[in-house]
Each structure stands twice: as structure tokens, then as C-alpha cells.
């Protein structure tokens, strides 16, 4: 999720586990491949390798340029084995990521479209996640 035009470059990375609907939101400094990779690495470190593998067997991403480096997103920070499988939704097929799109709609209740995401603190984003 990105902020409005003319606002800061910060964005939100949202991951939703399909069965339990557990939502993880991370604020990233910009919408780049490196920022997304750092955020997912941080999530894996905080959860642990085994827990991450159980919760995120696969990740379905949109076709944004921030998800192009699939090798970095699939590789675990704990070793040579893959942490997950990355799949891409078809262009203009948001229904293929229904749980994530629904979660983004709920987040928009707290962070309206066009808002500057850089103004939201980590604590505020954690409260939205909870």
C-alpha cells in the first residue's frame, strides 16, 4: 500500500495468511525490491524459520516492480533452503489475492487513501495490525 501523490515515499507491506487470516503489516521506507526483501527477512527473523515456513508456505504477490527479485524473496536468511514459494497474480486480477485486498480495505479505514504513510509510527501501525 502506498500513500498519496506528493507525500512521503514510505509504503506498507501487508502479508495475510490465508487460513487463519493473520495479518502482518510492516512499514517500509520506499517501494523498492530491497525494502520489501529487508521487511520479509525481518519477519522471518522475528518469527523463526520453522514458524515462518508453517505460516507462509507461499506468498502471492501482485506484479509490482518491488516483487521482481523472486530469488531474494524465496531464499531464507537462515541458510540455503527456500523459506517460501512466490507466486504472481495475473495482471488486473485482484481477486486472486482476495484475502490481501480485503485486509488492505480494512487498513484504509485507519489510513485513508492519499494519506502520508511516513507520518504513522510503528506503534500506530502495530495497533492497526492488532
ROSE-4610 file (N, C-alpha, C; in Angstrom, 1 decimal, always signed):
// ROSE-4610
residu = [X/X/X/X/X/X/X/X/X/X/X/X/X/X/X/X/X/X/X/X/X/X/X/X/X/X/X/X/X/X/X/X/X/X/X/X/X/X/X/X/X/X/X/X/X/X/X/X/X/X/X/X/X/X/X/X/X/X/X/X/X/X/X/X/X/X/X/X/X/X/X/X/X/X/X/X/X/X/X/X/X/X/X/X/X/X/X/X/X/X/X/X/X/X/X/X/X/X/X/X/X/X/X/X/X/X/X/X/X/X/X/X/X/X/X/X/X/X/X/X/X/X/X/X/X/X/X/X/X/X/X/X/X/X/X/X/X/X/X/X/X/X/X/X/X/X/X/X/X/X/X/X/X/X/X/X/X/X/X/X/X/X/X/X/X/X/X/X/X/X/X/X/X/X/X/X/X/X/X/X/X/X/X/X/X/X/X/X/X/X/X/X/X/X/X/X/X/X/X/X/X/X/X/X/X/X/X/X/X/X/X/X/X/X/X/X/X/X/X/X/X/X/X/X/X/X/X/X/X/X/X/X/X/X/X/X/X/X/X/X/X/X/X/X/X/X/X/X/X/X/X/X/X/X/X/X/X/X/X/X/X/X/X/X/X/X/X/X/X/X/X/X/X/X/X/X/X/X/X/X/X/X/X/X/X/X/X/X/X/X/X/X/X/X/X/X/X/X/X/X/X/X/X/X/X/X/X/X/X/X/X/X/X/X/X/X/X/X/X/X/X/X/X/X/X/X/X/X/X/X/X/X/X/X/X/X/X/X/X/X/X/X/X/X/X/X/X/X/X/X/X/X/X/X/X/X/X/X/X/X/X/X/X/X/X/X/X/X/X/X/X/X/X/X/X/X/X/X/X/X/X/X/X/X/X/X/X/X/X/X]
num = [1/1/1/2/2/2/3/3/3/4/4/4/5/5/5/6/6/6/7/7/7/8/8/8/9/9/9/10/10/10/11/11/11/12/12/12/13/13/13/14/14/14/15/15/15/16/16/16/17/17/17/18/18/18/19/19/19/20/20/20/21/21/21/22/22/22/23/23/23/24/24/24/25/25/25/26/26/26/27/27/27/28/28/28/29/29/29/30/30/30/31/31/31/32/32/32/33/33/33/34/34/34/35/35/35/36/36/36/37/37/37/38/38/38/39/39/39/40/40/40/41/41/41/42/42/42/43/43/43/44/44/44/45/45/45/46/46/46/47/47/47/48/48/48/49/49/49/50/50/50/51/51/51/52/52/52/53/53/53/54/54/54/55/55/55/56/56/56/57/57/57/58/58/58/59/59/59/60/60/60/61/61/61/62/62/62/63/63/63/64/64/64/65/65/65/66/66/66/67/67/67/68/68/68/69/69/69/70/70/70/71/71/71/72/72/72/73/73/73/74/74/74/75/75/75/76/76/76/77/77/77/78/78/78/79/79/79/80/80/80/81/81/81/82/82/82/83/83/83/84/84/84/85/85/85/86/86/86/87/87/87/88/88/88/89/89/89/90/90/90/91/91/91/92/92/92/93/93/93/94/94/94/95/95/95/96/96/96/97/97/97/98/98/98/99/99/99/100/100/100/101/101/101/102/102/102/103/103/103/104/104/104/105/105/105/106/106/106/107/107/107/108/108/108/109/109/109/110/110/110/111/111/111/112/112/112/113/113/113/114/114/114/115/115/115/116/116/116/117/117/117/118/118/118/119/119/119/120/120/120/121/121/121/122/122/122/123/123/123/124/124/124/125/125/125/126/126/126/127/127/127/128/128/128/129/129/129/130/130/130]
x = [+0.9/+0.0/+0.9/+0.6/+1.3/+0.5/+1.2/+0.5/+0.1/-0.4/-0.9/+0.3/+0.0/+1.0/+1.4/+2.7/+3.2/+3.5/+3.2/+3.5/+4.8/+5.2/+6.5/+6.5/+7.7/+7.9/+7.6/+7.3/+7.0/+5.8/+5.8/+4.7/+4.5/+3.4/+3.1/+3.2/+3.9/+3.9/+2.9/+1.9/+0.9/+1.0/+1.1/+1.0/-0.2/-1.0/-2.1/-2.0/-2.1/-2.1/-3.5/-3.7/-5.0/-6.0/-5.5/-6.4/-6.9/-5.9/-6.2/-6.5/-6.2/-6.4/-5.5/-4.4/-3.5/-2.8/-2.8/-2.3/-1.0/+0.0/+1.3/+1.5/+1.7/+1.9/+3.3/+4.1/+5.4/+5.5/+6.0/+6.2/+7.6/+7.7/+8.9/+9.2/+10.5/+10.9/+10.5/+10.5/+10.1/+9.6/+9.1/+8.5/+9.6/+10.6/+11.7/+11.9/+12.6/+12.8/+13.6/+14.6/+15.5/+14.6/+13.8/+13.0/+12.0/+11.4/+10.5/+11.3/+12.4/+13.3/+13.7/+14.1/+14.5/+13.3/+12.2/+11.0/+10.6/+10.7/+10.3/+11.4/+12.7/+13.8/+13.6/+13.2/+12.9/+11.8/+10.7/+9.6/+10.0/+10.9/+11.4/+12.2/+13.1/+14.0/+13.1/+12.1/+11.3/+10.4/+9.9/+9.1/+9.9/+11.1/+11.9/+11.6/+12.6/+12.5/+11.3/+11.2/+10.1/+8.7/+8.5/+7.2/+6.9/+7.9/+7.6/+7.2/+7.9/+7.6/+6.2/+5.7/+4.4/+3.3/+3.6/+2.6/+2.5/+3.7/+3.8/+4.4/+3.6/+4.1/+4.3/+3.4/+3.6/+3.1/+3.6/+3.2/+2.8/+1.6/+1.1/+1.2/+2.0/+2.2/+1.6/+1.4/+0.9/+2.2/+2.0/+3.0/+3.8/+3.9/+4.7/+6.1/+6.9/+8.3/+9.0/+8.4/+9.0/+9.1/+8.4/+8.4/+9.1/+9.9/+10.5/+11.7/+12.4/+13.5/+13.0/+12.4/+11.8/+12.8/+14.0/+15.0/+15.4/+15.5/+15.8/+14.6/+13.4/+12.2/+12.0/+12.4/+12.2/+13.3/+14.5/+15.6/+15.5/+15.8/+15.8/+17.1/+16.9/+18.1/+18.8/+18.3/+18.9/+19.7/+19.7/+20.5/+20.2/+20.5/+20.4/+19.0/+18.2/+16.9/+15.9/+14.9/+13.9/+13.0/+12.6/+11.7/+10.2/+10.0/+8.6/+8.6/+7.5/+7.4/+6.6/+7.1/+6.5/+5.7/+4.4/+3.6/+3.1/+2.8/+2.4/+0.9/+0.1/-1.3/-1.2/-2.2/-2.3/-2.6/-2.1/-2.4/-3.9/-4.2/-5.6/-6.5/-6.0/-6.8/-6.7/-7.1/-7.0/-7.7/-8.7/-9.4/-8.6/-7.4/-6.5/-5.8/-5.9/-5.3/-6.4/-7.5/-8.7/-8.5/-7.8/-7.6/-6.8/-5.7/-4.9/-5.6/-6.4/-7.1/-8.2/-8.8/-9.8/-9.1/-7.9/-7.1/-6.7/-6.3/-5.9/-7.1/-8.3/-9.5/-9.8/-9.6/-9.8/-8.7/-7.5/-6.4/-6.8/-7.4/-7.8/-8.8/-9.5/-10.4/-9.5/-8.3/-7.4/-6.5/-6.0/-5.1/-5.8/-6.5/-7.3/-6.4/-6.9/-6.2/-5.7/-4.5/-3.9/-3.2/-3.2/-2.5/-1.0/-0.3/+1.2/+1.5/+2.0/+2.3/+3.5/+4.4/+5.6/+5.2/+4.0/+3.5/+3.1/+2.8/+2.4/+3.5/+3.5/+4.6/+4.4/+5.5/+5.5/+4.4/+4.3/+3.3/+1.8/+1.6/+0.3/+0.0/+1.0/+0.8/+0.6/+1.3/+1.1/-0.4/-0.9/-2.3/-3.3/-3.0/-3.9/-3.8/-2.6/-2.4/-3.2/-3.1/-3.8/-5.3]
y = [-1.2/+0.0/+1.2/+2.2/+3.4/+4.6/+5.7/+6.9/+7.7/+8.9/+9.7/+10.3/+10.8/+11.5/+12.8/+13.1/+14.2/+14.1/+12.9/+12.6/+11.9/+11.4/+10.7/+9.4/+8.8/+7.6/+6.3/+6.4/+5.2/+4.5/+3.2/+2.3/+1.3/+0.5/-0.6/-1.9/-2.9/-4.2/-5.0/-5.6/-6.4/-7.9/-8.8/-10.2/-10.8/-11.6/-12.2/-13.7/-14.4/-15.9/-16.3/-17.1/-17.4/-18.1/-19.1/-19.9/-19.1/-18.7/-18.0/-16.5/-15.9/-14.5/-13.6/-14.2/-13.4/-12.4/-11.1/-10.0/-9.5/-9.3/-8.7/-7.5/-6.4/-5.1/-4.6/-4.2/-3.6/-2.3/-1.3/+0.0/-0.1/+0.2/+0.2/+1.6/+1.9/+3.3/+3.7/+2.8/+3.1/+1.8/+1.9/+0.8/+0.2/-0.4/-1.0/-2.5/-3.2/-4.6/-4.8/-3.9/-4.1/-3.9/-2.9/-2.6/-3.8/-4.4/-5.5/-6.7/-6.9/-8.1/-7.9/-6.7/-6.5/-6.7/-6.3/-6.4/-7.9/-8.7/-10.1/-10.8/-10.4/-11.0/-10.8/-9.5/-9.2/-10.0/-10.2/-11.0/-12.4/-13.0/-14.4/-14.4/-13.4/-13.5/-13.4/-12.5/-12.4/-13.6/-14.3/-15.5/-16.7/-16.8/-18.0/-18.8/-19.5/-20.3/-21.2/-22.0/-23.1/-22.4/-21.4/-20.8/-20.1/-19.4/-18.7/-19.7/-20.9/-21.9/-22.5/-22.6/-23.1/-22.0/-20.8/-19.7/-19.3/-19.2/-18.7/-19.8/-20.8/-21.8/-21.2/-20.2/-19.5/-18.0/-17.2/-15.8/-15.5/-14.9/-14.5/-13.0/-12.5/-11.1/-10.5/-9.2/-8.6/-8.4/-7.8/-7.7/-6.4/-5.8/-4.6/-4.9/-3.8/-4.0/-4.3/-4.1/-4.4/-5.9/-6.7/-8.2/-8.9/-8.2/-8.8/-9.8/-9.5/-10.3/-11.5/-12.5/-13.6/-14.5/-14.6/-15.4/-14.9/-13.6/-13.0/-13.2/-13.1/-13.2/-14.7/-15.6/-17.0/-17.6/-17.0/-17.5/-17.2/-18.1/-17.9/-17.2/-16.4/-15.8/-16.7/-17.9/-18.9/-19.9/-19.9/-21.0/-21.0/-22.1/-22.2/-22.7/-23.2/-23.7/-22.6/-22.9/-21.8/-21.6/-20.4/-20.1/-20.2/-20.0/-20.0/-20.1/-20.2/-20.1/-18.8/-18.1/-16.9/-17.1/-16.7/-16.8/-15.4/-15.1/-13.8/-14.0/-13.0/-12.9/-12.4/-12.8/-12.3/-10.8/-10.1/-8.7/-8.3/-7.3/-6.9/-7.9/-8.8/-9.9/-9.9/-8.8/-8.7/-9.7/-10.4/-11.5/-12.7/-12.8/-13.9/-13.6/-12.5/-12.1/-11.6/-12.2/-11.7/-11.4/-12.3/-12.0/-10.8/-10.6/-9.4/-8.1/-8.2/-7.0/-6.6/-7.6/-7.3/-6.7/-7.2/-6.6/-5.2/-4.9/-3.6/-2.6/-3.1/-2.3/-2.0/-2.9/-2.7/-1.7/-1.8/-0.9/+0.6/+0.7/+2.0/+2.7/+2.0/+2.6/+3.5/+3.1/+3.8/+4.7/+4.3/+5.1/+5.4/+6.5/+6.8/+7.0/+6.7/+6.8/+8.3/+8.4/+9.8/+10.3/+9.5/+9.9/+9.7/+10.4/+10.3/+9.2/+8.1/+6.9/+7.2/+8.1/+8.4/+9.0/+9.6/+10.2/+9.2/+7.9/+6.9/+6.2/+6.1/+5.5/+4.0/+3.3/+1.9/+1.4/+2.1/+1.8/+1.9/+3.0/+3.1/+2.0/+1.6/+0.6/-0.8/-1.0/-2.2/-2.3/-1.1/-1.1/-1.4/-0.9/-1.3/-2.7/-3.3/-4.7/-5.6/-5.2/-5.9/-5.8]
z = [+0.0/+0.0/+0.0/-0.8/-0.9/-0.5/-0.1/+0.2/-1.0/-0.8/-1.9/-2.7/-3.8/-4.6/-3.9/-4.0/-3.3/-1.9/-1.3/+0.1/+0.1/+1.3/+1.5/+0.7/+0.7/-0.1/+0.6/+1.9/+2.7/+2.2/+2.4/+2.0/+3.1/+2.9/+3.8/+3.1/+3.6/+3.1/+4.0/+3.3/+4.0/+3.6/+4.6/+4.3/+5.1/+4.4/+5.1/+4.9/+6.0/+6.0/+5.6/+4.6/+4.0/+5.0/+5.7/+6.5/+7.8/+8.5/+9.8/+9.7/+8.5/+8.2/+9.1/+9.6/+10.3/+9.4/+9.9/+9.1/+9.7/+8.9/+9.3/+8.4/+9.1/+8.4/+8.8/+7.8/+8.0/+7.2/+7.9/+7.2/+6.5/+5.2/+4.5/+4.0/+3.9/+3.6/+2.2/+1.3/-0.1/-0.8/-1.9/-2.6/-3.6/-3.0/-3.8/-3.5/-4.3/-4.1/-2.8/-2.6/-1.4/-0.1/-0.1/+1.1/+1.4/+0.3/+0.5/+1.0/+0.5/+0.9/+2.3/+2.7/+4.1/+5.1/+4.7/+5.5/+5.7/+4.6/+4.8/+5.5/+5.3/+6.1/+7.6/+7.9/+9.3/+9.9/+9.1/+9.6/+9.9/+9.0/+9.2/+10.4/+10.6/+11.8/+13.1/+13.1/+14.3/+14.6/+13.5/+13.7/+13.9/+13.3/+13.3/+12.0/+11.6/+10.3/+10.3/+11.3/+11.3/+11.3/+12.1/+12.2/+10.9/+10.3/+9.0/+8.0/+7.9/+6.9/+7.1/+8.4/+8.6/+8.2/+8.6/+8.3/+6.8/+6.2/+4.9/+4.0/+3.6/+2.7/+1.3/+1.0/-0.3/-0.1/-1.0/-1.0/-2.4/-2.5/-3.9/-3.9/-4.8/-4.9/-6.2/-6.2/-7.4/-8.3/-9.5/-10.5/-10.3/-9.1/-8.9/-9.0/-9.4/-9.5/-8.2/-7.1/-5.8/-5.5/-6.3/-6.1/-7.2/-8.0/-9.2/-8.8/-7.7/-7.3/-6.5/-7.2/-6.5/-5.8/-6.3/-5.7/-4.3/-4.1/-2.8/-1.9/-2.4/-1.5/-1.1/-1.9/-1.6/-0.7/-0.8/+0.0/+1.5/+2.3/+3.7/+4.2/+5.3/+5.9/+6.8/+7.0/+7.9/+7.2/+5.9/+5.2/+3.8/+3.2/+1.7/+1.3/+2.2/+1.8/+1.6/+0.8/+0.5/+1.7/+2.0/+3.1/+2.7/+1.4/+0.8/-0.7/-1.3/-2.7/-3.1/-4.1/-4.5/-5.8/-5.8/-7.0/-7.3/-8.6/-9.0/-9.5/-9.2/-9.7/-11.1/-11.8/-13.2/-13.2/-14.2/-14.3/-14.2/-13.5/-13.3/-12.8/-11.9/-11.4/-9.8/-9.2/-7.8/-7.0/-7.6/-6.9/-6.6/-7.3/-7.0/-5.7/-5.1/-3.8/-2.9/-2.9/-2.2/-0.7/+0.0/+1.5/+1.7/+0.8/+1.0/+0.6/-0.5/-0.9/+0.2/+0.8/+1.8/+3.1/+3.4/+4.5/+4.2/+3.0/+2.6/+2.7/+2.4/+2.5/+4.0/+4.9/+6.3/+6.8/+6.4/+6.8/+6.4/+5.2/+4.7/+5.6/+6.5/+7.5/+8.4/+8.7/+9.6/+8.9/+7.7/+6.9/+5.6/+5.5/+4.3/+3.0/+1.9/+0.6/+0.5/+0.1/-0.1/+1.1/+2.2/+3.4/+3.3/+4.1/+4.1/+5.1/+4.6/+5.5/+6.4/+6.0/+6.8/+8.1/+8.2/+9.5/+10.5/+10.1/+11.0/+11.7/+13.0/+13.8/+13.7/+14.1/+14.2/+15.2/+16.3/+17.3/+16.7/+16.0/+15.4/+14.4/+13.6/+12.6/+13.3/+14.4/+15.2/+15.8/+16.2/+16.7/+15.6/+14.4/+13.3/+13.0/+13.0/+12.8/+13.8/+15.1/+16.1/+16.0]
